[in-house]
């Protein structure tokens, strides 16, 4: 039994120094870490490495829009702050608003949600659809990469020793039609059983962009650019012709282990519904 | 002096302390020099224990096992029978079986020790499901009988089945199944043991303090009077704290006998979810004989998964059989029940106590027959509703007037049932379903007199009166209900009535807080004691005590299960309307309407709370509460993977109470705590079946199971 070491830095510089020196793990909202480290009533939680509590670092807070149209979300932004921000893309806001219960949404952070890399995590799924990126900082410097590249698999990321996610960057979106669904084990305060985001950009009757991302349908959030390319460039009237090919390709891209029939069936029906809505000339916006 | 009347809407006496978080539970208690205990449990579903390697124990730490039971004691807990061992020795029968108790001052050290105890097993093949148990998978649990049948019974009514089935022009047969259910009481299980004046004193979160004394005394070969049980404020139970506290208190008693210091044992939520009793999974095979579109006979075979020990399962099974025809009078019936042993955590009491499983089965079976005949399920079912004086499945009679027709009128009108049932065509995505159900109040037959012999005592001091009974508050509102009955009879304000959490050395045994009997039976006893005190008020500070008396003329034979099983039934109607999202198979419940006949309510606010809670718990059981056991291990381990409904899942419910005063209850009250759980599940399934134009034969039906059923039925 070893003592648990815990540090509370006052600024990012100090945090990065401790992270590097102690090979520490960062605790942001704590809503994942405190559960995974729990040892039961009356016993301190245990972690494999020293813990740096970054919850109050001012540099990692706030949501802003850059002049180039990118939205920067500080890694410590809570799900509630994201859900309430008009600067954030509606798909991400929807996902954040349906995460857990009120108390959790007040503490869980977007940085933590990404670093936890659960295939059932709520926010990575729409972020990956939007080609969002993360900024990683350490004493050695700064890196930036797509969320889709950062998350390698279930609980696996590219996070290196001493690194902290400092912000999430969402590029400007030209999507004209979007769809989001979270299927939980109940209507509120639930872990995802299946999630999906779908987006399309339609210009002059032509699909110039088409994207989808499936959560809880494999070891990580699934994008399939080869499947998406089946519909990109097609006219709305051509969609019915290519729909089945796309649905089959998507079905091959996902790999749900538990409840495979349900996850495959529901995913197929939701995608089919969205494509049908597009081809029948649905108005721009969120398709319900 | 103005006094509290039954019709007064009052605030629950425990509402404020509980809502503010001021109420103290057993886990909040600390005694001087108190030690902690951790359970060491089996990780093998069935097998021999070859070796137990315990790390070197630091000073002040002990590992208590069956070997610490003194010679004059027996390693058995006495629930209904004495088969449940306090500590497994030589062999284990299920995952989670108690092997030992680690006791010491520091929980961090205890956890380290627990994680470093290594037990070697010689595993044997376990039986897990009912079918495994029927097939005696891995060898019979009872070699002398050559099977896994813990208990069985049958009931017959009317003509012989072969004769009835010969006359039938059609036999409708199907199998219906229900799953495990976890109680999820807000407070997990816990107890503290200590010594006071040479007696073993327990502080426990429990429904039945007197049960604990009886169950564990034999472990040390001592008298029940050497044990004192003090109930602590109990944060929910639902039957999960009826017999199960014995499983904590038994090992604690053995430890206390060795250690003689206060010892506290509290389960974490994950322990409580994986290693506590559950509702019995069931499998019911119903065969119904039809002639000219009418039912002439019904044969049912009912199997309950008992787990590895009997606990209360034979009584649960009996109640299942006595409710297996639901609210219907079927002219000829033949009902057989078997409790099947498996290598899984024993199943025990849970709100409804065996009745919900068979009521779900018969109600759904009746709906399926109606669909098969092409008639509206309610239109079909209402012709069979049993009436006053008609024969029950135990050859007794319904004593009270059955008000179901009036209740159906209220519910169908409020829900607009008849219009919606016609308009929502099968498979249209919208559906409305309706069910009827009942629950026999109190112990079966003459059990209240023959087995329990309940007492109640009132003690007057000036203008205050203290109630001394063993009945417990566990969230159902009994602290308020019982005080209200006494206050109303004595014509005192409720503030002048005292009723503390019971201490077995200070109160009389009023029987277990179970079986929907507290208001109906103990409430009546308190009312009688209060009537006597009121008559003798001029005598000053007196004590009055009464004993239960069974009404004459209602015979019951417990050896053959014949006679009047229940003197007062509660009756219920539930109607549920749903919309199913055909993309995701998610079901949205858009309306709930209920009516219940509970005699007369003692406190309508408490009753309303019970109705809401019971109906939602039943809808959770039908829709989302999935608990699976794979190879002896529960797959769902915590509240994030075993989910219960939130207020977002079900809408506000219309509720109606049917007045029908019960002559032997206080102020006309009957039991109601379990009734409200017994039937909304079937209404929900009925509604989803109609919305999707499909058939379900088991619950729960989360979206993935709906997907599977749709696929199967499409083939």
Interface residues (C-beta under 8 A of the other chain):
Chain A: X1 X39 X40 X41 X42 X43 X44 X181 X183 X185 X186 X187 X188 X189 X190 X191 X193 X194 X259 X261 X262 X263 X265 X266 X269 X270 X273
Chain B: X27 X36 X107 X108 X109 X111 X112 X266 X268 X582 X583 X584 X585 X586 X624 X640 X641 X643 X645 X646 X648 X649 X702 X703 X704 X707 X708 X711
